[in-house]
């Protein structure tokens, strides 16, 4: 892993990235199904920080699933709720946030949270994410319908549309090279190293 700003990449065993500002909040971005919520809950537990899955919180507030919100109100309505919730989190510390896959591509949302947040892109190919999702893609509004090949194709289109936004993250971790526990370990090292400066 290495890095010193937007689009910094990962590798194996190179130590934590040279992120300039102290890490006091983490935001995990990436394709739907890449593992943002799993990693987010894991690293928050390790650090003793709060964890917030934006989609889950929006569902709680709205009393409906994200899929129903998309179907009944449209994507624009959901994005408005997403933006409002993000604004509420501005300046929060000791927080790990796992937004939905499209969050990073919405103009201005990253800027609302950083600093103090560090944006981490959990990268994986559409093929790898489709395998991880299996039949689970059906519950995700932008992936629903069709077979595994269809899910992979929709993920590929989403990645093409969002690649520039994801690459604007402060750190990129290739989750095909490192398992979930390895990603959590890496983020723990990054957060602790930066807090110790």
N, C-alpha and C positions, 0 to 999 in steps of 0.2 A: 504494500500500500504506500502511496506517496501522494503529495499534493500540496498546493499552496494557494488555492483559489478556485474559482469556478472551473468545473470540469476536471479537477484533479482525479487521478485514477488510482487503481489498486493493483497490487501484485502479491507476492508472497513474502512475508517476513521482512519488509523494509522498514518497519517501525511506523509510528503514527505520523499523519501528515502535518505539514507545517502550517496549520491554521493559525492566523495571526491573532484573532480575538479569542479570549477564553471561552470555552464551551460551557454554556449555562442552560441551553435548551437544544433539543434535537428535533428535526422534522425529517421524516423518512418519505421519500417520493419514489415512484416507479410504477410499472404497469399493474393493472388489477391482478391480484393473485400472486404477486412476486414475494409476498411475505412481510409486508410492512407492519401489519397488526401483530403478527407473531413475534417478530424481532422487536417491535416497539414495546410490547408488554414485557418481553424478556429483559431488555436493557434498562427499562424504567425500574423494574424490580431490583436489578443489580445495583443501580445507582441510588435507590431510595427516592426516586423522583415520581411525580405524577405522570400518568399515561392517559392520553385522550385519542380515541379513534373518532375522527370527525364524522364519518358516516354514521356510526353508532349513536353519537350524540345528536346528530340531526334527526335520526329516526326517533330517538327518545323525545325530542322536543315536538316533533311533528305528529307523533303517534302513528306513523306509517313507515313502511320499508322504503329504502331508496328506490327499489324497483317500482313501487306504487307511486312514489312522488314523480318519477320520470313519466309513468304512464298517465297519471291523472293531472299533473300540473305542467309537465314538460321539463326539459333539461335546464332551460333558463331560470325557472323558479328554484330548482335545486342549486344552481350556481349562485344565486342571490343568497340563499341560506348559508351556503359554504363561505361566501365572502364575509357575511355578517359575523359568523362564528369565528372566522380567522381574525377579524378586527378585534374581537373581544380578547383574543389571546396575545395581542401585541404587547411586547415587553415582559411577558411571563417568563420566569426562570424556573429551573429544576422541573422541567416539563419535557416529555417526549410526545410528539404528535405524529399520528399516522393518518394522513388525509387520503381521500380517494385518488384513483389513478389519474384523473384529469385535473386535479387541483393545481399542479405545478404549471400547467399550460394556461391558466387563467391570469391575464395581465395584472401585475401588481401584487399578487398574493405573497410571493416570496419576500418582497420588499416590506410587507407589513410585519413580518416576523423576524427579519434579520437586519441588524443585530437585535437581540442577543442570540437568536437561534442560529444553529449551523444546519444547513440543508444537506442531507445525505441521499444520494441516488442509489437505490438497490437495483442493480442492473441484472437482466437476464434476457435471453433470446425469447421471442414469441413461442418457439417450439418448446423450450424448457418450461415456460409458464403454463402453456396448454397442458403439458404432461402433469404438472403439479395440480392444476385445477381439476383434471378429469371431468366428471360431470358437474363439478361445482360452478362452472362458468354460467350455467343456466340462471343462477340467481343474481347475476350482475347485469344491469340494464344494457350496457353497451356491448355485452358478449352473448346475450341470450339468443337462443334459437340455433338449430343446426347441430352438426356433429363436431367431433374433435378437430377435424380439418378446418371446419368453418370457424371454430374458436381461434385456432392458430392464425387464420387469415385475418380475422378481425383484430387480433392482438398486433399483428404485423402492421396493419393500417394505423392503429392507435399509436404504435411506436414511431412510425414515420411522421405522423402529425406532431408528436410530442417530443421527439428526440432532442431538439434544440433546447427546450425548456428543461428537460431532465439533465442535460449536460451543463446547464448553468448552476448546478448544485456545487457546494463547496468541496464535496468528496464523493467519489464514485466507488462503489464496492461491487465487484462481480460476484453475484451469489451463485453462479454456476461453478466457481472455483472454490468456494468456501461454504460449508454448511451453516445452518441457522446458529448453532452454538458458536461457531467460529466467527460469524458476523457480530454476534453479541459480545464475544470476547474482544474483538477488534474495537468496537465502539466504546467499550469500557476503558480500554487503554487510551483511546483518543480523549475521552472526557476527563479521565483522571490526570493524564499528562498535561492537558491544557489548564485544568483547574489548579495544578501545582505550580504554575508559572508565577 
